[in-house]
Amino acid sequence: MHPDEHEQVALELETLIRDTQTTIDRIETYGMNNTMPEDYQALLDILDNAIKQQREHTQGMLK
């Protein structure tokens, strides 16, 4: 991938990260993390994977 392609992916991942974090915050506010633990964990996994991928693409921009 070219650096500009890495940048585009990193920006799209940033949107996913923000949206997922907003959803997690809402779930915690309403206590759904206790009533729907599997779904809550799935969101945490999505967030973790998106952050890792964003880091990889950020490093790809610097090469």
Predicted model as a PDB file, atoms N, CA, C, CB and O in Angstrom, pLDDT in the B-factor column:
MODEL        1                                                                  
ATOM      1  N   MET A   1       0.836  -1.182   0.000  1.00 89.00           N  
ATOM      2  CA  MET A   1       0.000   0.000   0.000  1.00 89.00           C  
ATOM      3  C   MET A   1       0.879   1.243   0.000  1.00 89.00           C  
ATOM      4  CB  MET A   1      -0.950  -0.001   1.210  1.00 89.00           C  
ATOM      5  O   MET A   1       1.975   1.252   0.559  1.00 89.00           O  
ATOM      6  N   HIS A   2       0.383   2.262  -0.624  1.00 90.00           N  
ATOM      7  CA  HIS A   2       1.062   3.554  -0.614  1.00 90.00           C  
ATOM      8  C   HIS A   2       0.711   4.295   0.671  1.00 90.00           C  
ATOM      9  CB  HIS A   2       0.674   4.397  -1.862  1.00 90.00           C  
ATOM     10  O   HIS A   2      -0.327   4.030   1.278  1.00 90.00           O  
ATOM     11  N   PRO A   3       1.576   5.224   1.090  1.00 88.00           N  
ATOM     12  CA  PRO A   3       1.290   5.977   2.317  1.00 88.00           C  
ATOM     13  C   PRO A   3      -0.078   6.656   2.323  1.00 88.00           C  
ATOM     14  CB  PRO A   3       2.352   7.016   2.524  1.00 88.00           C  
ATOM     15  O   PRO A   3      -0.738   6.709   3.361  1.00 88.00           O  
ATOM     16  N   ASP A   4      -0.508   7.175   1.172  1.00 91.00           N  
ATOM     17  CA  ASP A   4      -1.817   7.838   1.138  1.00 91.00           C  
ATOM     18  C   ASP A   4      -2.964   6.848   1.325  1.00 91.00           C  
ATOM     19  CB  ASP A   4      -1.993   8.584  -0.180  1.00 91.00           C  
ATOM     20  O   ASP A   4      -4.011   7.208   1.863  1.00 91.00           O  
ATOM     21  N   GLU A   5      -2.774   5.613   0.886  1.00 93.00           N  
ATOM     22  CA  GLU A   5      -3.793   4.581   1.108  1.00 93.00           C  
ATOM     23  C   GLU A   5      -3.847   4.201   2.592  1.00 93.00           C  
ATOM     24  CB  GLU A   5      -3.498   3.325   0.240  1.00 93.00           C  
ATOM     25  O   GLU A   5      -4.924   4.005   3.155  1.00 93.00           O  
ATOM     26  N   HIS A   6      -2.677   4.104   3.208  1.00 93.00           N  
ATOM     27  CA  HIS A   6      -2.629   3.835   4.648  1.00 93.00           C  
ATOM     28  C   HIS A   6      -3.344   4.948   5.416  1.00 93.00           C  
ATOM     29  CB  HIS A   6      -1.160   3.702   5.131  1.00 93.00           C  
ATOM     30  O   HIS A   6      -4.073   4.687   6.373  1.00 93.00           O  
ATOM     31  N   GLU A   7      -3.129   6.167   4.991  1.00 93.00           N  
ATOM     32  CA  GLU A   7      -3.753   7.306   5.669  1.00 93.00           C  
ATOM     33  C   GLU A   7      -5.271   7.236   5.563  1.00 93.00           C  
ATOM     34  CB  GLU A   7      -3.244   8.628   5.079  1.00 93.00           C  
ATOM     35  O   GLU A   7      -5.973   7.470   6.547  1.00 93.00           O  
ATOM     36  N   GLN A   8      -5.784   6.916   4.375  1.00 96.00           N  
ATOM     37  CA  GLN A   8      -7.235   6.824   4.183  1.00 96.00           C  
ATOM     38  C   GLN A   8      -7.832   5.744   5.077  1.00 96.00           C  
ATOM     39  CB  GLN A   8      -7.567   6.533   2.708  1.00 96.00           C  
ATOM     40  O   GLN A   8      -8.872   5.958   5.700  1.00 96.00           O  
ATOM     41  N   VAL A   9      -7.184   4.592   5.143  1.00 96.00           N  
ATOM     42  CA  VAL A   9      -7.682   3.506   5.995  1.00 96.00           C  
ATOM     43  C   VAL A   9      -7.632   3.919   7.459  1.00 96.00           C  
ATOM     44  CB  VAL A   9      -6.860   2.215   5.775  1.00 96.00           C  
ATOM     45  O   VAL A   9      -8.570   3.653   8.211  1.00 96.00           O  
ATOM     46  N   ALA A  10      -6.547   4.567   7.870  1.00 96.00           N  
ATOM     47  CA  ALA A  10      -6.417   5.015   9.261  1.00 96.00           C  
ATOM     48  C   ALA A  10      -7.518   6.008   9.619  1.00 96.00           C  
ATOM     49  CB  ALA A  10      -5.035   5.652   9.496  1.00 96.00           C  
ATOM     50  O   ALA A  10      -8.042   5.976  10.733  1.00 96.00           O  
ATOM     51  N   LEU A  11      -7.872   6.886   8.689  1.00 96.00           N  
ATOM     52  CA  LEU A  11      -8.954   7.843   8.936  1.00 96.00           C  
ATOM     53  C   LEU A  11     -10.312   7.148   9.045  1.00 96.00           C  
ATOM     54  CB  LEU A  11      -8.995   8.889   7.824  1.00 96.00           C  
ATOM     55  O   LEU A  11     -11.138   7.517   9.881  1.00 96.00           O  
ATOM     56  N   GLU A  12     -10.534   6.163   8.215  1.00 98.00           N  
ATOM     57  CA  GLU A  12     -11.790   5.418   8.288  1.00 98.00           C  
ATOM     58  C   GLU A  12     -11.865   4.623   9.593  1.00 98.00           C  
ATOM     59  CB  GLU A  12     -11.931   4.474   7.075  1.00 98.00           C  
ATOM     60  O   GLU A  12     -12.931   4.513  10.199  1.00 98.00           O  
ATOM     61  N   LEU A  13     -10.743   4.077  10.013  1.00 98.00           N  
ATOM     62  CA  LEU A  13     -10.707   3.366  11.287  1.00 98.00           C  
ATOM     63  C   LEU A  13     -10.963   4.324  12.449  1.00 98.00           C  
ATOM     64  CB  LEU A  13      -9.355   2.658  11.468  1.00 98.00           C  
ATOM     65  O   LEU A  13     -11.581   3.936  13.441  1.00 98.00           O  
ATOM     66  N   GLU A  14     -10.501   5.557  12.339  1.00 98.00           N  
ATOM     67  CA  GLU A  14     -10.756   6.552  13.389  1.00 98.00           C  
ATOM     68  C   GLU A  14     -12.261   6.782  13.560  1.00 98.00           C  
ATOM     69  CB  GLU A  14     -10.045   7.888  13.054  1.00 98.00           C  
ATOM     70  O   GLU A  14     -12.755   6.906  14.681  1.00 98.00           O  
ATOM     71  N   THR A  15     -12.973   6.836  12.450  1.00 98.00           N  
ATOM     72  CA  THR A  15     -14.428   6.983  12.516  1.00 98.00           C  
ATOM     73  C   THR A  15     -15.058   5.771  13.203  1.00 98.00           C  
ATOM     74  CB  THR A  15     -15.019   7.164  11.101  1.00 98.00           C  
ATOM     75  O   THR A  15     -15.937   5.918  14.051  1.00 98.00           O  
ATOM     76  N   LEU A  16     -14.607   4.583  12.834  1.00 98.00           N  
ATOM     77  CA  LEU A  16     -15.115   3.363  13.466  1.00 98.00           C  
ATOM     78  C   LEU A  16     -14.822   3.363  14.963  1.00 98.00           C  
ATOM     79  CB  LEU A  16     -14.499   2.118  12.807  1.00 98.00           C  
ATOM     80  O   LEU A  16     -15.679   2.992  15.764  1.00 98.00           O  
ATOM     81  N   ILE A  17     -13.623   3.773  15.339  1.00 98.00           N  
ATOM     82  CA  ILE A  17     -13.232   3.821  16.752  1.00 98.00           C  
ATOM     83  C   ILE A  17     -14.138   4.781  17.521  1.00 98.00           C  
ATOM     84  CB  ILE A  17     -11.751   4.249  16.894  1.00 98.00           C  
ATOM     85  O   ILE A  17     -14.646   4.437  18.587  1.00 98.00           O  
ATOM     86  N   ARG A  18     -14.337   5.970  16.988  1.00 98.00           N  
ATOM     87  CA  ARG A  18     -15.187   6.955  17.672  1.00 98.00           C  
ATOM     88  C   ARG A  18     -16.626   6.469  17.801  1.00 98.00           C  
ATOM     89  CB  ARG A  18     -15.160   8.287  16.922  1.00 98.00           C  
ATOM     90  O   ARG A  18     -17.235   6.588  18.864  1.00 98.00           O  
ATOM     91  N   ASP A  19     -17.168   5.920  16.712  1.00 98.00           N  
ATOM     92  CA  ASP A  19     -18.548   5.436  16.745  1.00 98.00           C  
ATOM     93  C   ASP A  19     -18.716   4.273  17.723  1.00 98.00           C  
ATOM     94  CB  ASP A  19     -18.987   5.006  15.347  1.00 98.00           C  
ATOM     95  O   ASP A  19     -19.706   4.204  18.451  1.00 98.00           O  
ATOM     96  N   THR A  20     -17.753   3.373  17.734  1.00 98.00           N  
ATOM     97  CA  THR A  20     -17.809   2.227  18.650  1.00 98.00           C  
ATOM     98  C   THR A  20     -17.693   2.691  20.091  1.00 98.00           C  
ATOM     99  CB  THR A  20     -16.694   1.216  18.329  1.00 98.00           C  
ATOM    100  O   THR A  20     -18.406   2.191  20.962  1.00 98.00           O  
ATOM    101  N   GLN A  21     -16.804   3.642  20.354  1.00 98.00           N  
ATOM    102  CA  GLN A  21     -16.658   4.157  21.715  1.00 98.00           C  
ATOM    103  C   GLN A  21     -17.933   4.849  22.184  1.00 98.00           C  
ATOM    104  CB  GLN A  21     -15.477   5.128  21.793  1.00 98.00           C  
ATOM    105  O   GLN A  21     -18.314   4.728  23.348  1.00 98.00           O  
ATOM    106  N   THR A  22     -18.589   5.567  21.289  1.00 98.00           N  
ATOM    107  CA  THR A  22     -19.860   6.210  21.620  1.00 98.00           C  
ATOM    108  C   THR A  22     -20.913   5.167  21.973  1.00 98.00           C  
ATOM    109  CB  THR A  22     -20.347   7.080  20.449  1.00 98.00           C  
ATOM    110  O   THR A  22     -21.665   5.336  22.933  1.00 98.00           O  
ATOM    111  N   THR A  23     -20.962   4.100  21.204  1.00 98.00           N  
ATOM    112  CA  THR A  23     -21.916   3.026  21.485  1.00 98.00           C  
ATOM    113  C   THR A  23     -21.609   2.360  22.816  1.00 98.00           C  
ATOM    114  CB  THR A  23     -21.901   1.986  20.361  1.00 98.00           C  
ATOM    115  O   THR A  23     -22.521   2.074  23.592  1.00 98.00           O  
ATOM    116  N   ILE A  24     -20.342   2.113  23.084  1.00 98.00           N  
ATOM    117  CA  ILE A  24     -19.944   1.514  24.367  1.00 98.00           C  
ATOM    118  C   ILE A  24     -20.358   2.420  25.520  1.00 98.00           C  
ATOM    119  CB  ILE A  24     -18.414   1.262  24.406  1.00 98.00           C  
ATOM    120  O   ILE A  24     -20.885   1.946  26.527  1.00 98.00           O  
ATOM    121  N   ASP A  25     -20.125   3.702  25.376  1.00 98.00           N  
ATOM    122  CA  ASP A  25     -20.508   4.646  26.432  1.00 98.00           C  
ATOM    123  C   ASP A  25     -22.013   4.596  26.695  1.00 98.00           C  
ATOM    124  CB  ASP A  25     -20.089   6.076  26.050  1.00 98.00           C  
ATOM    125  O   ASP A  25     -22.446   4.620  27.848  1.00 98.00           O  
ATOM    126  N   ARG A  26     -22.798   4.528  25.640  1.00 98.00           N  
ATOM    127  CA  ARG A  26     -24.260   4.466  25.797  1.00 98.00           C  
ATOM    128  C   ARG A  26     -24.681   3.168  26.485  1.00 98.00           C  
ATOM    129  CB  ARG A  26     -24.957   4.585  24.423  1.00 98.00           C  
ATOM    130  O   ARG A  26     -25.538   3.172  27.368  1.00 98.00           O  
ATOM    131  N   ILE A  27     -24.079   2.078  26.076  1.00 97.00           N  
ATOM    132  CA  ILE A  27     -24.400   0.784  26.674  1.00 97.00           C  
ATOM    133  C   ILE A  27     -24.085   0.795  28.168  1.00 97.00           C  
ATOM    134  CB  ILE A  27     -23.623  -0.347  25.970  1.00 97.00           C  
ATOM    135  O   ILE A  27     -24.865   0.286  28.974  1.00 97.00           O  
ATOM    136  N   GLU A  28     -22.956   1.368  28.532  1.00 98.00           N  
ATOM    137  CA  GLU A  28     -22.585   1.450  29.942  1.00 98.00           C  
ATOM    138  C   GLU A  28     -23.536   2.368  30.710  1.00 98.00           C  
ATOM    139  CB  GLU A  28     -21.144   1.948  30.084  1.00 98.00           C  
ATOM    140  O   GLU A  28     -23.892   2.080  31.853  1.00 98.00           O  
ATOM    141  N   THR A  29     -23.942   3.460  30.090  1.00 98.00           N  
ATOM    142  CA  THR A  29     -24.861   4.399  30.733  1.00 98.00           C  
ATOM    143  C   THR A  29     -26.184   3.726  31.097  1.00 98.00           C  
ATOM    144  CB  THR A  29     -25.119   5.598  29.816  1.00 98.00           C  
ATOM    145  O   THR A  29     -26.743   3.976  32.165  1.00 98.00           O  
ATOM    146  N   TYR A  30     -26.674   2.880  30.211  1.00 97.00           N  
ATOM    147  CA  TYR A  30     -27.962   2.225  30.439  1.00 97.00           C  
ATOM    148  C   TYR A  30     -27.824   0.856  31.110  1.00 97.00           C  
ATOM    149  CB  TYR A  30     -28.694   2.072  29.125  1.00 97.00           C  
ATOM    150  O   TYR A  30     -28.819   0.151  31.277  1.00 97.00           O  
ATOM    151  N   GLY A  31     -26.617   0.476  31.493  1.00 97.00           N  
ATOM    152  CA  GLY A  31     -26.407  -0.785  32.188  1.00 97.00           C  
ATOM    153  C   GLY A  31     -26.546  -2.022  31.324  1.00 97.00           C  
ATOM    154  O   GLY A  31     -26.648  -3.140  31.829  1.00 97.00           O  
ATOM    155  N   MET A  32     -26.548  -1.811  30.017  1.00 97.00           N  
ATOM    156  CA  MET A  32     -26.706  -2.950  29.113  1.00 97.00           C  
ATOM    157  C   MET A  32     -25.456  -3.829  29.075  1.00 97.00           C  
ATOM    158  CB  MET A  32     -27.035  -2.461  27.710  1.00 97.00           C  
ATOM    159  O   MET A  32     -25.510  -4.968  28.613  1.00 97.00           O  
ATOM    160  N   ASN A  33     -24.338  -3.304  29.556  1.00 97.00           N  
ATOM    161  CA  ASN A  33     -23.133  -4.118  29.627  1.00 97.00           C  
ATOM    162  C   ASN A  33     -23.330  -5.276  30.605  1.00 97.00           C  
ATOM    163  CB  ASN A  33     -21.927  -3.259  30.045  1.00 97.00           C  
ATOM    164  O   ASN A  33     -22.659  -6.302  30.490  1.00 97.00           O  
ATOM    165  N   ASN A  34     -24.234  -5.124  31.555  1.00 97.00           N  
ATOM    166  CA  ASN A  34     -24.535  -6.189  32.512  1.00 97.00           C  
ATOM    167  C   ASN A  34     -25.600  -7.142  31.993  1.00 97.00           C  
ATOM    168  CB  ASN A  34     -24.984  -5.593  33.830  1.00 97.00           C  
ATOM    169  O   ASN A  34     -25.561  -8.335  32.291  1.00 97.00           O  
ATOM    170  N   THR A  35     -26.550  -6.629  31.220  1.00 97.00           N  
ATOM    171  CA  THR A  35     -27.643  -7.466  30.716  1.00 97.00           C  
ATOM    172  C   THR A  35     -27.313  -8.129  29.381  1.00 97.00           C  
ATOM    173  CB  THR A  35     -28.898  -6.637  30.567  1.00 97.00           C  
ATOM    174  O   THR A  35     -27.939  -9.119  29.001  1.00 97.00           O  
ATOM    175  N   MET A  36     -26.327  -7.579  28.675  1.00 97.00           N  
ATOM    176  CA  MET A  36     -25.935  -8.121  27.368  1.00 97.00           C  
ATOM    177  C   MET A  36     -24.401  -8.244  27.307  1.00 97.00           C  
ATOM    178  CB  MET A  36     -26.466  -7.207  26.201  1.00 97.00           C  
ATOM    179  O   MET A  36     -23.765  -7.610  26.465  1.00 97.00           O  
ATOM    180  N   PRO A  37     -23.815  -9.043  28.182  1.00 98.00           N  
ATOM    181  CA  PRO A  37     -22.352  -9.087  28.272  1.00 98.00           C  
ATOM    182  C   PRO A  37     -21.651  -9.570  27.003  1.00 98.00           C  
ATOM    183  CB  PRO A  37     -21.957  -9.971  29.404  1.00 98.00           C  
ATOM    184  O   PRO A  37     -20.545  -9.122  26.700  1.00 98.00           O  
ATOM    185  N   GLU A  38     -22.288 -10.482  26.255  1.00 98.00           N  
ATOM    186  CA  GLU A  38     -21.651 -10.976  25.033  1.00 98.00           C  
ATOM    187  C   GLU A  38     -21.569  -9.891  23.970  1.00 98.00           C  
ATOM    188  CB  GLU A  38     -22.410 -12.180  24.487  1.00 98.00           C  
ATOM    189  O   GLU A  38     -20.555  -9.754  23.286  1.00 98.00           O  
ATOM    190  N   ASP A  39     -22.646  -9.122  23.836  1.00 97.00           N  
ATOM    191  CA  ASP A  39     -22.651  -8.027  22.868  1.00 97.00           C  
ATOM    192  C   ASP A  39     -21.675  -6.932  23.289  1.00 97.00           C  
ATOM    193  CB  ASP A  39     -24.067  -7.449  22.715  1.00 97.00           C  
ATOM    194  O   ASP A  39     -20.983  -6.344  22.457  1.00 97.00           O  
ATOM    195  N   TYR A  40     -21.635  -6.673  24.573  1.00 98.00           N  
ATOM    196  CA  TYR A  40     -20.699  -5.674  25.106  1.00 98.00           C  
ATOM    197  C   TYR A  40     -19.259  -6.098  24.821  1.00 98.00           C  
ATOM    198  CB  TYR A  40     -20.911  -5.479  26.633  1.00 98.00           C  
ATOM    199  O   TYR A  40     -18.441  -5.282  24.395  1.00 98.00           O  
ATOM    200  N   GLN A  41     -18.954  -7.366  25.056  1.00 98.00           N  
ATOM    201  CA  GLN A  41     -17.604  -7.866  24.790  1.00 98.00           C  
ATOM    202  C   GLN A  41     -17.281  -7.787  23.305  1.00 98.00           C  
ATOM    203  CB  GLN A  41     -17.456  -9.312  25.286  1.00 98.00           C  
ATOM    204  O   GLN A  41     -16.147  -7.484  22.932  1.00 98.00           O  
ATOM    205  N   ALA A  42     -18.260  -8.057  22.459  1.00 98.00           N  
ATOM    206  CA  ALA A  42     -18.041  -7.963  21.013  1.00 98.00           C  
ATOM    207  C   ALA A  42     -17.658  -6.538  20.616  1.00 98.00           C  
ATOM    208  CB  ALA A  42     -19.302  -8.408  20.245  1.00 98.00           C  
ATOM    209  O   ALA A  42     -16.781  -6.339  19.775  1.00 98.00           O  
ATOM    210  N   LEU A  43     -18.313  -5.552  21.219  1.00 98.00           N  
ATOM    211  CA  LEU A  43     -17.966  -4.158  20.937  1.00 98.00           C  
ATOM    212  C   LEU A  43     -16.559  -3.831  21.422  1.00 98.00           C  
ATOM    213  CB  LEU A  43     -18.978  -3.213  21.591  1.00 98.00           C  
ATOM    214  O   LEU A  43     -15.813  -3.124  20.744  1.00 98.00           O  
ATOM    215  N   LEU A  44     -16.198  -4.340  22.588  1.00 98.00           N  
ATOM    216  CA  LEU A  44     -14.835  -4.118  23.091  1.00 98.00           C  
ATOM    217  C   LEU A  44     -13.802  -4.752  22.158  1.00 98.00           C  
ATOM    218  CB  LEU A  44     -14.684  -4.692  24.518  1.00 98.00           C  
ATOM    219  O   LEU A  44     -12.735  -4.183  21.928  1.00 98.00           O  
ATOM    220  N   ASP A  45     -14.123  -5.925  21.627  1.00 98.00           N  
ATOM    221  CA  ASP A  45     -13.220  -6.597  20.690  1.00 98.00           C  
ATOM    222  C   ASP A  45     -13.082  -5.802  19.391  1.00 98.00           C  
ATOM    223  CB  ASP A  45     -13.723  -8.016  20.387  1.00 98.00           C  
ATOM    224  O   ASP A  45     -11.984  -5.673  18.849  1.00 98.00           O  
ATOM    225  N   ILE A  46     -14.201  -5.272  18.895  1.00 98.00           N  
ATOM    226  CA  ILE A  46     -14.164  -4.438  17.683  1.00 98.00           C  
ATOM    227  C   ILE A  46     -13.272  -3.227  17.917  1.00 98.00           C  
ATOM    228  CB  ILE A  46     -15.595  -3.983  17.275  1.00 98.00           C  
ATOM    229  O   ILE A  46     -12.439  -2.885  17.078  1.00 98.00           O  
ATOM    230  N   LEU A  47     -13.452  -2.585  19.063  1.00 98.00           N  
ATOM    231  CA  LEU A  47     -12.648  -1.407  19.398  1.00 98.00           C  
ATOM    232  C   LEU A  47     -11.171  -1.760  19.464  1.00 98.00           C  
ATOM    233  CB  LEU A  47     -13.106  -0.805  20.732  1.00 98.00           C  
ATOM    234  O   LEU A  47     -10.335  -1.049  18.906  1.00 98.00           O  
ATOM    235  N   ASP A  48     -10.847  -2.843  20.136  1.00 98.00           N  
ATOM    236  CA  ASP A  48      -9.454  -3.266  20.271  1.00 98.00           C  
ATOM    237  C   ASP A  48      -8.824  -3.561  18.911  1.00 98.00           C  
ATOM    238  CB  ASP A  48      -9.362  -4.501  21.166  1.00 98.00           C  
ATOM    239  O   ASP A  48      -7.704  -3.134  18.634  1.00 98.00           O  
ATOM    240  N   ASN A  49      -9.546  -4.288  18.070  1.00 98.00           N  
ATOM    241  CA  ASN A  49      -9.021  -4.625  16.741  1.00 98.00           C  
ATOM    242  C   ASN A  49      -8.853  -3.385  15.869  1.00 98.00           C  
ATOM    243  CB  ASN A  49      -9.946  -5.623  16.044  1.00 98.00           C  
ATOM    244  O   ASN A  49      -7.868  -3.270  15.140  1.00 98.00           O  
ATOM    245  N   ALA A  50      -9.791  -2.472  15.937  1.00 98.00           N  
ATOM    246  CA  ALA A  50      -9.704  -1.253  15.134  1.00 98.00           C  
ATOM    247  C   ALA A  50      -8.506  -0.406  15.556  1.00 98.00           C  
ATOM    248  CB  ALA A  50     -10.998  -0.436  15.258  1.00 98.00           C  
ATOM    249  O   ALA A  50      -7.819   0.170  14.712  1.00 98.00           O  
ATOM    250  N   ILE A  51      -8.259  -0.334  16.856  1.00 98.00           N  
ATOM    251  CA  ILE A  51      -7.107   0.430  17.347  1.00 98.00           C  
ATOM    252  C   ILE A  51      -5.805  -0.209  16.875  1.00 98.00           C  
ATOM    253  CB  ILE A  51      -7.129   0.520  18.891  1.00 98.00           C  
ATOM    254  O   ILE A  51      -4.883   0.494  16.461  1.00 98.00           O  
ATOM    255  N   LYS A  52      -5.725  -1.523  16.933  1.00 98.00           N  
ATOM    256  CA  LYS A  52      -4.521  -2.223  16.474  1.00 98.00           C  
ATOM    257  C   LYS A  52      -4.298  -2.013  14.979  1.00 98.00           C  
ATOM    258  CB  LYS A  52      -4.623  -3.724  16.784  1.00 98.00           C  
ATOM    259  O   LYS A  52      -3.173  -1.765  14.544  1.00 98.00           O  
ATOM    260  N   GLN A  53      -5.364  -2.111  14.197  1.00 97.00           N  
ATOM    261  CA  GLN A  53      -5.247  -1.915  12.754  1.00 97.00           C  
ATOM    262  C   GLN A  53      -4.854  -0.473  12.425  1.00 97.00           C  
ATOM    263  CB  GLN A  53      -6.568  -2.275  12.060  1.00 97.00           C  
ATOM    264  O   GLN A  53      -4.049  -0.229  11.526  1.00 97.00           O  
ATOM    265  N   GLN A  54      -5.426   0.471  13.158  1.00 97.00           N  
ATOM    266  CA  GLN A  54      -5.092   1.869  12.923  1.00 97.00           C  
ATOM    267  C   GLN A  54      -3.611   2.106  13.198  1.00 97.00           C  
ATOM    268  CB  GLN A  54      -5.960   2.792  13.802  1.00 97.00           C  
ATOM    269  O   GLN A  54      -2.944   2.819  12.449  1.00 97.00           O  
ATOM    270  N   ARG A  55      -3.109   1.523  14.249  1.00 96.00           N  
ATOM    271  CA  ARG A  55      -1.687   1.656  14.577  1.00 96.00           C  
ATOM    272  C   ARG A  55      -0.811   1.116  13.438  1.00 96.00           C  
ATOM    273  CB  ARG A  55      -1.368   0.911  15.894  1.00 96.00           C  
ATOM    274  O   ARG A  55       0.187   1.732  13.064  1.00 96.00           O  
ATOM    275  N   GLU A  56      -1.197  -0.033  12.899  1.00 95.00           N  
ATOM    276  CA  GLU A  56      -0.446  -0.631  11.790  1.00 95.00           C  
ATOM    277  C   GLU A  56      -0.453   0.289  10.558  1.00 95.00           C  
ATOM    278  CB  GLU A  56      -1.039  -2.012  11.426  1.00 95.00           C  
ATOM    279  O   GLU A  56       0.575   0.469   9.906  1.00 95.00           O  
ATOM    280  N   HIS A  57      -1.598   0.856  10.254  1.00 93.00           N  
ATOM    281  CA  HIS A  57      -1.691   1.728   9.073  1.00 93.00           C  
ATOM    282  C   HIS A  57      -0.963   3.062   9.312  1.00 93.00           C  
ATOM    283  CB  HIS A  57      -3.176   1.991   8.715  1.00 93.00           C  
ATOM    284  O   HIS A  57      -0.411   3.647   8.381  1.00 93.00           O  
ATOM    285  N   THR A  58      -0.967   3.520  10.528  1.00 93.00           N  
ATOM    286  CA  THR A  58      -0.208   4.745  10.851  1.00 93.00           C  
ATOM    287  C   THR A  58       1.275   4.486  10.636  1.00 93.00           C  
ATOM    288  CB  THR A  58      -0.475   5.208  12.324  1.00 93.00           C  
ATOM    289  O   THR A  58       1.986   5.325  10.083  1.00 93.00           O  
ATOM    290  N   GLN A  59       1.734   3.332  11.071  1.00 92.00           N  
ATOM    291  CA  GLN A  59       3.145   2.993  10.839  1.00 92.00           C  
ATOM    292  C   GLN A  59       3.437   2.850   9.347  1.00 92.00           C  
ATOM    293  CB  GLN A  59       3.513   1.689  11.573  1.00 92.00           C  
ATOM    294  O   GLN A  59       4.525   3.200   8.890  1.00 92.00           O  
ATOM    295  N   GLY A  60       2.470   2.339   8.589  1.00 89.00           N  
ATOM    296  CA  GLY A  60       2.631   2.212   7.146  1.00 89.00           C  
ATOM    297  C   GLY A  60       2.734   3.564   6.452  1.00 89.00           C  
ATOM    298  O   GLY A  60       3.388   3.683   5.416  1.00 89.00           O  
ATOM    299  N   MET A  61       2.091   4.583   7.019  1.00 86.00           N  
ATOM    300  CA  MET A  61       2.175   5.936   6.454  1.00 86.00           C  
ATOM    301  C   MET A  61       3.593   6.488   6.612  1.00 86.00           C  
ATOM    302  CB  MET A  61       1.150   6.880   7.139  1.00 86.00           C  
ATOM    303  O   MET A  61       4.050   7.286   5.792  1.00 86.00           O  
ATOM    304  N   LEU A  62       4.274   6.065   7.655  1.00 85.00           N  
ATOM    305  CA  LEU A  62       5.586   6.625   7.961  1.00 85.00           C  
ATOM    306  C   LEU A  62       6.721   5.968   7.183  1.00 85.00           C  
ATOM    307  CB  LEU A  62       5.854   6.502   9.429  1.00 85.00           C  
ATOM    308  O   LEU A  62       7.853   6.450   7.218  1.00 85.00           O  
ATOM    309  N   LYS A  63       6.438   4.902   6.501  1.00 76.00           N  
ATOM    310  CA  LYS A  63       7.497   4.193   5.744  1.00 76.00           C  
ATOM    311  C   LYS A  63       7.739   4.820   4.406  1.00 76.00           C  
ATOM    312  CB  LYS A  63       7.138   2.734   5.550  1.00 76.00           C  
ATOM    313  O   LYS A  63       8.590   4.352   3.650  1.00 76.00           O  
TER     314      LYS A  63                                                      
ENDMDL                                                                          
END                                                                             
